[in-house]
Amino acid sequence: MSKQDETSFEQMLAVHSAPTLLGVKCGNLFAVHQSDFCLDELSEIFESKFGNMGLKIRFLCSCRERALVYVYSKDLLEMWFAEEKTASFMKEYGYSSDMTLDEKLSLLESRINCGSFPHEIGAFLGYPIDDIRGFIENEGQNFLLCGFWKVYSNPADAQNTFDRYIFCKNYLCNKIDQGMDLIRALSIFKEETL
């Protein structure tokens, strides 16, 4: 992969996965065009750069044109799934608490079609369980706030979370626009927040 392609991928990660990269969110999902990147190379590069930070990448679905890229923090996702409310919700959709994270991801992957998503995908993205349930019960209507997800409870908390996600994206994109690589930007963020 060329240096330009690698930089382009880092920019895409900053735009679409900043909260996860900065440890604020358990996972982000976005699509890439198959013609733009070689998925095997992306996976290798991501693992070599971010694997020691506990960050993972997985391609949940791919068709001729696009691939769905899931970037996640293994530790944050495991903690989220261990919470009682999340575990109970996931159990309703066939994700038992004794399944490994990889088994849960494989089950999710088997349920995704490019263009349609099972409702439980919200849990993999760290959305509040009450909002996921609200979305299901209201068929995506009657929400109180719409941002990174449709909010059905606690709109003030959700807005604060949306603001943090926007801050993360702006922070990383600004660092990259200044010519900094993503690893350095993540290191600076950690230094500044300690």
GIMO-V25666 format. One record per helix or strand of 3 or more residues. SS is the DSSP state (a for helix, b for strand). FROM is the first residue (numbers start at 0). LEN is the number of residues. If there is no record, write none. Layout:
BEGIN
ss = [SS SS]
from = [FROM FROM]
len = [LEN LEN]
END
This chain:
BEGIN
ss = [a b a b b a a a a a a a]
from = [2 26 38 54 65 73 83 100 120 128 154 181]
len = [19 7 15 8 8 9 9 11 4 9 23 12]
END
